[in-house]
Amino acid sequence: MPPILPEQDTVFMRLALELAEDAGRCGEVPVGALIVDADGQVVGRGFNQPILRHDPTSHAEVMALRDAAARLGNYRLPGCTLYVTLEPCAMCAGAIMHARIGRVVFGARDPKTGVAGSVIDLFAETRLNHHAAIEGGVLAEACGGLLSSFFAARRKRAAGA
């Protein structure tokens, strides 16, 4: 299997951004995720849906993991890459590790809940038994801008209410 090239990371992150926009249109925090198998095929898609589903675990990464696992008929996804527009939180990092994702590529850093280096780095924790390769900052400006715009609009609506 040839390695995924940086320009391919950009292509897949743009797809994740489209999913994040879907989340925003639904009133959810605009985070999107997708899973790509070792052959470069998208096998899972997801976007934030905790409000819609009344489920605090319905983060973009979890939704993409559920989709990929169902499509592939296996809860383990070795050799897959997860693309997500925002650095994963602790819950999502745990799910990523349990799924045995090989690589995580994220866009914007999350200084409040990010666990791929911003607050802590769970992926580098040697006491845990699975370690995904991490690549951060892919289309970070676009990913962060989408989040900033969403929260600015939310604050504006709240101030006008």
Residue, then its C-alpha position, 0 to 999 in steps of 0.5 A: m500500500p502506498p502511503i497517503l501523500p500530504e496533498q491527499d490529506t488536504v483532499f480528505m480534510r476538505l471532505a471532512l470540512e463539508l461534513a462539518e458544514d453539514a453539522g453547522r447547518c443542523g445547529e451543531v458545533p461544526v465538526g466533521a470526520l471521515i475514515v479512509d481505508a488503506d486503499g484510499q477509499v472513504v469507508g466512514r463519515g460523521f459529523n457532530q450530532p449530540i443535540l440532534r440525537h440527544d446523545p453526548t457521545s455523538h461526536a463526529e469521530v464516533m459517528a464516523l467510527r460507527d459508520a466505518a465499523a458497520r460498513l466493514g463489519n468489524y469494530r477494529l479498523p487497523g490501517c485506516t486514517l481518521y480525518v477530523t476538523l478539530e483535535p479529538c477530545a478524551m472520549c473520542a481518543g479512547a474510541i479511536m484507540h479501541a478501533r485501532i485506527g492507524r493514523v489521525v489527521f486533524g485540522a484545528r487545535d482545541p486548547k480546551t479539550g484537545v488530547a493530541g497535544s493541546v491539553i494533554d497527549l493521550f496518543a503518546e501515553t506509553r501506558l496505553n496499548h495502542h498508538a495512532a500516528i498523529e498529524g495536526g494542523v491540516l487546513a487548520e485555518a479553514c477548520g478553525g475559521l468555521l468554528s469561530s464563525f459558528f460561535a460568533a454567530r451564536r453569540k450574536r443571536a444570544a445578544g439579540a435575543 
